[in-house]
Each structure stands twice: as C-alpha cells, then as structure tokens.
C-alpha cells in the first residue's frame, strides 16, 4: 500500500510560530497508517575508466530513462535535472550522484518492488551509455576539483557558501553518497523518542554500513570516510541535536533549533534568491522578511530540507547516517529500522539499550565507528555486540509486524545478510580494502562486483530466494 505525502502550502504567509509547529503536527499518523520511505544515492562513473561521469552524460541517461520508462523530465534553465514518476522521483546531487526517492509504503515488499523496477530500468540505460552506478559512500577515484557542478541554481549558492563553512563542505556535496530512511510517528512524544533513538543509533549505523574507505583513488585510513566528511561540513546544520538530551524535548525545541540555522535561499517565481551574504536565519526572515518577501510554509519546508543532522524532521523522521550500499543491501537498513522503530517492544528495548549518557559520548563513538567499524568500543562492549543485540530486536519486531499484514510472510527476510557482517565483524569497507590492489581496471572490477547495478534485475544474485514470497503482496 502506498501512502500520500503531506501537502505543502506554497503561498500562505506564516504569521506565527504556531504555524511552524503545526507543520510538524501534520506528520502525525495513527500506527496502522505508518509508512516507510527509502532514498538511495549512488555515484555515477565511466564503466571503463572509473572516473566520475560529467553532467552531459548524466543528462543523456535521464533523457533515455524518460523516453523508455514512466518518467517525466523536470527542467531548470533548459537542462534536465530530475525525473518524476507516479510515486517516486530521480534527482541529481551536486556532483552528479543519482538519488532515487521511493514511494512511502506500508510494507517492505512495496519498497523492494519499487527499487527493483528503478534498478532494472536504470541499469539498462546506464549500461547502454557506458556508465556504472555504484552503491558506495564516496566517489572512488576522481579528485574534487575535477568533478563539475550539476547546473542547478541552488548549487551556485550552496557551493561557495560550503567552501566558507568547514573544510569538507564541497566534498560532501560532490563526492559523497548516502542512504536515508523515512519513518512516521503517532504523536509528539513518539516523535521525540524516535528522533532521539535515531540519533543514538548513529554510531551503530555508521559502523554496520561503513562503505566508503576511499577518496581520490586512495584509502583514507577511515572505513566511513563519508562520516568524517560530514563532521567537517557545516557545524550550523550537521551532526547531533543537543536539545534531544533535554527532559521533555518536543516540537518547539526542534523549531527553535531550525529557526537559528542560517538560510541558503528562498525561491520566488522559479528564481533562487541568495541569503548567504550574511548570517540570515529563518528567525530573522520570519521577523523582518527579505526585500519584499515574507516567509511561507514552502520556505519553512525548504529550509528544513537544508538541515543535515544525523536525524532530522521534515515532518517525517529521516535517518541519514548510513553510507550508500550495494543494491542487495539497500533494503536492509529500512528493514532493521522498521523492525525496531515500528514495534513498541523493540523500540523501548533499543532505547533502554542505546540511550547515550552525554552528547560527548555519542560524538566520540561516532568518530570511533568511522575509523574502526564494528570493532569500535561502546561503553564496556563493542559496536559489534550492540549490532547483534539490535539485529535481534529488528528481527523480532518485524516478525510481530508481519503477522499483522501478511500472516505467514515475515519481513525479517529483508535482514538476511546482516548476520554475516555482524558475526565476522568485517564491514563492507574492510572487505574492499582487503581486495584493493592492482591496476585501475582491476580496482574498478572489484567495485563492480562489490556494489554496481548489474544483471537483468540490476540486483546481485545474493538476494535471498525467499524475497519471491512477496511477489503478490500489494
């Protein structure tokens, strides 16, 4: 079953903070209507050289998809910059990374089917054009200065600003790729608990799904280089949310945080108006306006989309820590989080297990996870041991949920493959490093086997045959 996304009021001015809070309340759904959304980013490279594909080739890929499939091209300044499907979209990140944002589904079978359809179409057209899409957290070979910007007006504003904010802002924009999962909540308290747990799980998600050990063609000494890049991007809008450690934190706390983050731009009549020349916060915009323009709900929604913390609210909860992953693992993150977050027993148990003592402890564990993966220390244990506990909570949670909608069908099959990583303690990044030798072509062949869209279904054969059980689930 597919769920509708919250509607955004484009034009009505915001005259009070209550309207901002109402935006978050609009995300409230009863548990029987909870959905799960998956957004998968992939880097695009030349199939022969491994170098990042330039925009003309990526635009040709989008045009080919539009001709061959059920996608409508979206233009900016005469260029194709995204595709819109009936329930999903394909968009471009600043360095040409491709992101598929799937529909909001009530079960993982729906997410899986949509991802298979997208992957099959994408592989067919990319292969014809000599391109590879890699489920990898960073561009493997091409240096930052050799990656051109996608021709979107917003990036002409964000790019220079990012060069002034942190040391790795442009690397984040042009060289990184992640995977996001969107979740629902039934009331304000439920939202804050889930947002807090999503933040608390950041080190585990970085370690369990570490898949970016390279940058500029060389190992970085870090298993999730992408995580390290994010830490050095923009302290105003990335990292952790300190107010979640306050007793009784709620929507107002998130609103107050967002109000004080500097804005990038607003959009009027299709034009992006630059607000980065001074520290122009949304609070200031709400109070004073900008030129002759005043804040609308669309401005608030756009601003919330430029906050890049480990978990954010807009108004669904979006969990952002995992690196981009091989296609056969893309649904594993959603499966693990659905199992934990949408089952009350697993949710409470996970919070009791993972509740951090302080923001400093959480930040230090994230840093250790980027470097050491599942071997990173966690209190008097390791993240490997925590991962085993959370996998059990996820399996049990999915088993209880599956009984509600599919009787004998258990969504826990979407977690198959995680146990091997946890038992061995070897992350995807460490598997790659173990094989990383030889010529550029040999290394590209390693990446192709590891994480490229390949085959008629664009998914590796390691996907469990049990997935076929879901073929007839609507």
Buried (B, 14 or more C-beta within 10 A) or exposed (E): EBBEEEEEBEEEBBEEBEBBBBBBEEBBBEEEEBBBBBBBBBBBBBBEBBBBBBBEBBBBBBBBBBEEBEBEBBEBEEBBBBBBBEBBBBBBBBBBBBBBBBBBBBBBBBBBBBBBBBBBBBBBBBBEBEBBBBBBBBBBBBEBEEBBBBBBBBBEBBBEBBEEBBEBBBBBBBBBBBBBBBBBBBEBEBBBBBBBBBBBBBBBBBBBBBBBBBBBBEBBEBBBBBBBBBBBBBEBBBBBBEBBBEEEBBBBBBBEBBBEBBBBBBBBEEEBBBBBEEEBBBBBBBEEEBEEBBBBBBBBBBBBEBBBBBBBBBBBBBBBBBBBBBBBBBBBBBBBBBBBBBBEEBBEBBBEBBEBEEBEEBBBBBBBBBBBBBBBEBEEEBBBBBBBBBBBBBBBBBBBBBEEBBEEBBBBBBBBBBBEBBEEBBBBBBBBBEBBEEEBEEBBBBBBEBBBBBEEBBBBEEBEEEBEBBEEBE
